[in-house]
């Protein structure tokens, strides 16, 4: 049974959060990004949730999709707070 490694777990979560930030900045849904880099949508959700350990090849695919260098995916995310649910619509609610 593998030993627990809290530092590594924290790192995986930070990378997932950074990918989430870049995806939102690019205005992509999880499904669209997953299709673009040829992974499943559930895999994409696990990556952003910090429970999926990426390979270097997949990390490279993300970098290409976002137009950044791979090391930029390893930068500290701006926020560790994860918002759940769908983003609010940009439509005005005034009638």
N, C-alpha and C positions, 0 to 999 in steps of 0.2 A: 504494500500500500504506500503510495507516494506521501512524502512529508508535506505538511502545510507550509506555505511560504507567503506570509502576509504581504511582504514587500512586492513580490512578483504579482500577487493578486491586485494590489493597489495600482501597479503599473499597467496591467491589462485593462483595468477599469478606466484609467486616465487616457489611454490610447482610444478606447471605445468612446469616451466622452469627447475627445478631440475630433474623431471621425463624425460624431453626431453634429458638433458645431460646424464643421466644414460642409456637411450635407445640408444643414439648414441654411447656411450662407449661400450655397449654390441653388437653393430653392428646389431641392429634389426630395421626392418621397423615398422612403426606404425601398419600396418596390422598384422605382425607376433606377435608383442607384444599384440595387442588386442585379437588375437586368443588365445594366451598363457594364458591370464588372464580372458578370457571369457567375453569380452566387445566388442562393435561394434567399427569399425574403426572411424566413425564420433565422437563417444564418446571420443576415444583416442585423436583425433585431438583437441577436445574442452578442454580436460584436459591439454594438452601441451600448448594450446593457453591461458590458464588461465581463461576460461569462465565456466568451469564445477567445481562444488563444490563436492569434493570426499567424500564418506562415509569412515568410519574407516575400514570397511571390504575391500573396494576396495584398500585403501592405503596399507593394509596388503598384498593383492595380488601382488601389485607392488613390495613391499619389497621382497617377496618370489621370484618373477621373476628375480629380480636383485641380489639376494643373499646378501641383506643388512638388517640391522635392521630397523624397521619402522621409528624410529626417524631420520635416515639418509636422509630420503626423505624430512624432514623439514629443513635441513640445507640450508643456503643461497647459491643460485646458483652462479657459477663462473662468469657468464655473464647474463645480462638482455637483451642483444641484440639478437633478434630472427632472424635467417636466414630463408628466405622463399625459396620455390622451392626445387628441388631435389639436392642432393649432387652431386658434380662432380664425374665422373667416375675415377677410379684409374688407368685406362689404360693409357699407354703412348701415346701421340699424335704424337710423332716422327715416321717417316716411313722410 
